[in-house]
Amino acid sequence: MSRATSTRPRGPGRPPGSNALSPAERMRRYRLRKRLTGMRQANTWVSSVPAVYSDHQRLEARSLAMHCLIARKISREPRLLDIARNNLAAWKRAREPGQRPRCLAEWDRVLHQPWPRIAAFMVSTSCVAARLRQSSPFAGVLDTEERRRVYDAFRT
């Protein structure tokens, strides 16, 4: 049984016969149709806005800078680490054990490590460190002037 006399419906592909277009010609016609409708070929992404940080990136960078400053300050005055531990303890007391956010337990594990490991974690660019910096127990370590300088550095 020849293909031409088959009763099966034809699927996608090149039609039989001598008037079939080559793949290159089909692509040229496709591109022409797109151009005629006003579409342009794009090989690379070109943003219409200048390359600037998004608000989220800016906030994350500011948080990292603030924690770098906090780590440097605690390295000079180790007793300031107690502020973070006291903040965490107060947060834990304020919530029932079954209603505590996961970040409290994660910070608890971090703050029970030796200071060099805590400092390394605070200034890490890992996803976990970036997430935990959003609920940092180090509030109160920096004074108002130190915080203002960091905020001013990241203002647009």
C-alpha positions as CSV (number, residue, x, y, z in Angstrom):
1,M,0.0,0.0,0.0
2,S,1.5,3.3,-1.0
3,R,1.5,6.3,1.2
4,A,-0.4,8.4,-1.4
5,T,-3.4,6.0,-1.2
6,S,-3.4,5.7,2.5
7,T,-6.5,6.8,4.3
8,R,-4.7,7.8,7.5
9,P,-4.8,11.5,8.2
10,R,-1.4,13.2,7.6
11,G,0.4,14.5,10.6
12,P,2.7,17.5,10.7
13,G,5.7,17.7,8.5
14,R,6.6,18.4,4.9
15,P,3.8,17.9,2.4
16,P,4.4,15.4,-0.4
17,G,5.1,16.6,-3.8
18,S,7.5,18.9,-5.6
19,N,5.9,22.2,-4.4
20,A,7.0,21.6,-0.8
21,L,9.1,24.4,0.8
22,S,12.5,23.7,2.3
23,P,12.9,24.3,6.0
24,A,15.0,27.4,5.3
25,E,12.3,28.8,3.0
26,R,9.6,28.1,5.6
27,M,11.7,29.9,8.2
28,R,12.2,32.9,5.9
29,R,8.4,33.2,5.3
30,Y,7.7,32.8,9.0
31,R,10.1,35.7,9.8
32,L,8.6,37.8,7.0
33,R,5.1,37.3,8.4
34,K,6.3,38.3,11.9
35,R,8.0,41.4,10.5
36,L,4.9,42.4,8.7
37,T,2.9,42.2,11.9
38,G,5.4,44.6,13.5
39,M,7.5,42.1,15.5
40,R,11.2,42.4,15.5
41,Q,13.8,39.7,15.9
42,A,15.6,39.9,19.3
43,N,18.8,38.1,19.9
44,T,19.5,39.6,23.4
45,W,17.5,41.1,26.2
46,V,17.7,44.9,26.1
47,S,16.1,46.5,29.1
48,S,14.2,49.8,28.7
49,V,15.3,50.9,32.2
50,P,18.9,51.5,33.2
51,A,20.5,48.7,35.2
52,V,19.9,49.5,38.8
53,Y,19.4,47.4,41.8
54,S,15.8,46.4,42.7
55,D,14.4,47.4,46.0
56,H,14.8,43.9,47.3
57,Q,18.5,43.7,46.3
58,R,19.1,47.1,47.9
59,L,17.5,46.1,51.1
60,E,19.4,42.8,51.2
61,A,22.7,44.6,50.5
62,R,21.9,47.1,53.3
63,S,21.1,44.3,55.7
64,L,24.4,42.6,54.9
65,A,26.3,45.9,55.3
66,M,24.6,46.5,58.7
67,H,25.5,43.0,59.9
68,C,29.1,43.4,58.8
69,L,29.2,46.5,60.9
70,I,27.5,44.7,63.8
71,A,30.0,41.8,63.5
72,R,33.0,44.2,63.6
73,K,31.5,46.0,66.6
74,I,30.9,42.7,68.5
75,S,34.5,41.6,67.7
76,R,35.7,44.7,69.5
77,E,33.2,44.3,72.4
78,P,32.2,40.7,72.8
79,R,29.7,41.5,75.6
80,L,27.4,43.0,72.9
81,L,26.6,39.5,71.8
82,D,24.4,39.3,74.9
83,I,22.1,41.9,73.4
84,A,21.2,39.4,70.5
85,R,20.9,36.5,72.9
86,N,18.6,38.6,75.2
87,N,16.5,39.7,72.3
88,L,16.1,36.2,71.1
89,A,15.1,35.0,74.6
90,A,12.5,37.8,74.9
91,W,11.0,36.8,71.5
92,K,10.8,33.2,72.6
93,R,9.1,34.2,75.9
94,A,6.6,36.3,74.0
95,R,5.3,33.3,72.0
96,E,3.9,29.9,72.9
97,P,6.2,27.0,72.1
98,G,3.9,25.8,69.3
99,Q,3.6,29.2,67.7
100,R,7.2,30.2,67.5
101,P,8.5,31.0,64.0
102,R,11.2,28.7,62.6
103,C,13.7,31.5,62.5
104,L,13.8,31.7,66.3
105,A,15.1,28.1,66.5
106,E,17.5,28.7,63.7
107,W,18.9,31.9,65.4
108,D,19.1,29.9,68.7
109,R,21.3,27.3,67.0
110,V,23.5,30.0,65.4
111,L,23.9,32.0,68.7
112,H,25.0,28.9,70.6
113,Q,28.1,28.5,68.4
114,P,31.5,30.1,69.0
115,W,31.8,33.8,68.0
116,P,33.9,33.2,64.9
117,R,31.3,30.9,63.4
118,I,28.5,33.4,64.4
119,A,30.4,36.2,62.7
120,A,31.0,34.2,59.6
121,F,27.3,33.3,59.4
122,M,26.2,36.9,59.9
123,V,28.2,38.2,56.9
124,S,27.6,35.1,54.7
125,T,25.9,35.6,51.4
126,S,24.1,32.2,51.6
127,C,20.3,32.1,51.1
128,V,19.8,30.9,54.7
129,A,21.9,33.8,56.1
130,A,20.1,36.3,53.9
131,R,16.7,35.0,55.0
132,L,17.6,35.0,58.7
133,R,19.0,38.6,58.5
134,Q,15.4,39.6,57.8
135,S,14.5,38.7,61.4
136,S,17.8,39.5,63.1
137,P,18.1,39.5,66.9
138,F,21.0,42.1,66.7
139,A,18.6,45.1,67.2
140,G,20.2,47.4,69.6
141,V,23.8,46.6,68.9
142,L,24.3,49.6,66.6
143,D,23.5,53.1,67.9
144,T,21.3,55.6,66.0
145,E,24.2,57.3,64.3
146,E,25.7,54.0,63.0
147,R,22.4,52.9,61.7
148,R,21.8,56.3,60.0
149,R,25.1,56.1,58.2
150,V,24.3,52.7,56.8
151,Y,20.8,53.8,55.7
152,D,22.2,56.9,54.1
153,A,24.7,54.9,52.2
154,F,21.9,52.8,50.6
155,R,19.5,55.7,49.9
156,T,18.7,56.4,46.3
